[in-house]
């Protein structure tokens, strides 16, 4: 699964102008993909139990303990992150 998240990170770096992408893999197997764009922060998290969370971290919010979008599959989570980035690009 980590490879798919890394591929998504590269796709975003290539196709989303001005995006700064940070990928972190934790010893537990969990992963975090942070995308900063135009002063906004978007996050895709992965837990090895097969859970994904996607959200925008807004002003005044700290570390997320819950996500507005969750999925047990990669594709819906990736599509949701890309949709958030597209909405941010249009704004």
N, C-alpha and C positions, 0 to 999 in steps of 0.2 A: 504494500500500500504506500509505503514511503516514496517509492519511485514515482508513483502516479502524482503524488503531491509535489514532488520536485519538478516533474514535467509541467504541472500547472503553474508553478512559480516561474519557470522559464517562459512559458506561454504569456504570462502576464507581463513580464519584463520586456518581451519582444513586442507585444501588441497594445499595451496600455501606456501611451505617452506620459512621461513624468512620474511614473509609478516607481516607488522604491520598495523592493521586496526583501523581506528577511525570513529565512526558513530556519527553524530550530528543531532538532531531533533530540529528545531527552533519553536518558539511559533506560527508562521504563518502556520505551518504544512509542511513547506519545510524541506528537509533533504539533508545531504551531507555525502557521504561515501568516505573517503580518504584511499588509500592503498599505503603504502610506501614499496618498495622492491628494494634492491640492489642500494640504492641511487636515486631511481626514485620515482615520485609521480603520482598516477593515481586517477582520481576523477569521481564519479558518483553523479550527483545532481538530485534532484527531486523537482518540484514545484507542489503544490496541484491542479493546473489547469490541471495536467496530462502531464506535459512536463519533459522529462529526457534529461540530457546532460552527455556525457562521453568524457573524454580527458586525455591526459598526460600533466602535467605541466612541461615544460622543463626549463632548466637553463635560467635565465634572464626574465622569464615570471612571472607576478604577479597574482593577483586574476583574474580568468577567467570571462570575460563578455560574451563570446561566446564559443561554443564547436564545435570541428571538427565533432562530431557525435551527432545527436539528434534523439529523438523518442518520440512518444506520448504513447508508450506501454513499459511496464517493460521488457518483455522477450528480445526484440532486444537490449535494453540498457545493460542488464545484460550479454548477450552473447558477446557484444562488449567489455565490461570491462574484461571479462574472456579471450577473445582473446588477448587483449593488455597485460594482465599479462602472458599469455602463451608465447607470443613473447618475453617479457622481460626475462622470465625464460630461453628461448633458447639462448638468446644473451650472 
